[in-house]
Amino acid sequence: MLDSIIEFIRSAFTEQIVNDPIWATVALIGQLVFGGRFVLQWLVSEYKKKSHVPTAFWFMSLAGSLILLSYSIHIKNPIFTLGFSLNTLIYLRNIHLIHLHAKKGVITAIEEGED
């Protein structure tokens, strides 16, 4: 069992990183951006001493999702392509809603003191 796991890792490393370093770098950057959004959210929440999702979270979500969508299309993985396509639509909608709300200029009680 351990041998098959080691072989899988070796094979994946060779096929995906050594044989295609540019796309492997794209995927790594996408994953760092996508994962970094949670670090951002955590740091902002710690700073504010309450749970908070900053607007930058949604932009990082969109950027990471688009990068990983392009990678999933490149590797021809329909499951990841479908998942990142749906994510992208959701993030675009959230950003659109934030923009519409900001355009109205109305601040609710919940938003008092927010970014």
C-alpha positions in Angstrom: 0.0 0.0 0.0 2.8 2.4 0.9 4.6 1.5 -2.2 1.6 2.4 -4.4 1.2 5.8 -2.6 4.8 6.6 -3.2 4.6 5.5 -6.8 1.5 7.7 -7.3 3.3 10.7 -5.8 6.4 10.1 -7.9 4.3 9.7 -11.1 2.2 12.8 -10.4 5.3 14.8 -9.6 7.0 13.7 -12.9 3.9 14.1 -15.1 2.6 17.4 -13.7 5.6 19.3 -12.5 8.7 18.1 -14.3 7.0 17.6 -17.7 4.9 20.8 -17.5 6.6 23.3 -15.2 4.9 26.4 -16.6 1.4 25.1 -15.9 2.5 23.7 -12.6 3.6 27.2 -11.7 0.3 28.6 -12.8 -1.6 26.1 -10.7 0.7 26.8 -7.7 0.0 30.6 -8.0 -3.7 30.0 -8.3 -3.7 27.8 -5.2 -1.7 30.4 -3.3 -4.1 33.2 -4.2 -7.1 31.0 -3.6 -5.8 29.8 -0.2 -4.4 33.2 0.7 -7.9 34.6 0.8 -8.5 32.7 4.1 -5.3 34.0 5.6 -6.5 37.5 4.7 -9.9 36.9 6.2 -8.3 35.5 9.4 -5.9 38.4 9.8 -8.7 41.0 9.2 -10.9 39.2 11.7 -8.1 39.1 14.3 -7.5 42.9 13.7 -11.2 43.7 14.1 -11.7 41.2 17.0 -14.7 39.8 15.2 -15.5 37.6 12.2 -15.3 39.7 9.1 -15.1 39.0 5.3 -13.3 41.9 3.6 -14.1 42.8 0.0 -10.6 41.8 -1.0 -11.6 38.2 -0.1 -14.0 38.1 -3.0 -11.5 39.6 -5.4 -8.9 37.0 -4.3 -11.5 34.3 -4.6 -12.3 35.4 -8.2 -8.6 35.7 -9.2 -7.7 32.3 -7.7 -10.7 30.6 -9.2 -10.0 32.0 -12.7 -6.4 30.9 -12.5 -7.4 27.4 -11.3 -10.2 27.3 -13.9 -7.6 27.9 -16.7 -5.4 25.2 -15.2 -8.3 22.7 -15.0 -9.2 23.4 -18.6 -5.5 22.8 -19.6 -5.4 19.4 -17.8 -8.8 18.6 -19.3 -10.4 17.8 -15.9 -14.2 18.2 -16.3 -14.9 18.0 -12.6 -12.5 20.8 -11.6 -13.6 22.8 -14.6 -17.2 22.6 -13.6 -16.4 23.5 -10.0 -14.3 26.5 -10.7 -16.8 27.7 -13.4 -19.6 27.7 -10.8 -17.3 29.3 -8.2 -16.3 32.1 -10.7 -20.0 32.9 -11.3 -20.7 33.1 -7.5 -17.7 35.4 -6.9 -18.7 37.6 -9.8 -22.2 37.9 -8.4 -20.9 38.8 -4.9 -18.6 41.4 -6.3 -21.5 42.8 -8.3 -23.7 42.9 -5.2 -21.0 44.7 -3.2 -20.7 47.3 -6.1 -24.4 47.9 -6.2 -24.6 48.3 -2.4 -21.7 50.7 -2.4 -23.3 52.7 -5.2 -26.4 53.3 -3.1 -24.2 54.8 -0.3 -26.4 53.4 2.5 -24.6 52.1 5.6 -26.5 49.6 7.7 -26.1 49.0 11.4 -24.2 45.8 10.7 -21.7 47.7 8.4 -20.8 50.4 11.0 -17.1 50.3 11.4 -16.5 47.8 8.5 -13.9 48.3 5.8 
